[in-house]
Amino acid sequence: MNENFWKYALALGAGVALGATGAILLSRNQTALKKNAAALLSHGLDLKDKAVEFLETAKENMEDLASEAKHNQEQRKVKEQAS
């Protein structure tokens, strides 16, 4: 088999094992663990929101740059046709 297959299969197996372990621990009604998990997820969501905001800003900047480039191209074509 392909070497990448085993790498991905191992990663998938590790993810399943980690998820199952987390589900078992959370099902035991350990309030401290649940509070910590909720806090961790909250910080993860904050990080996701910051990443989305950064990417939206980058997208807007790229769109502005593309618009300026298109405008410059159109002006250059008009000058070339005039001469």
Order of alpha helices (4+ residues) and beta strands (2+ residues): alpha-alpha
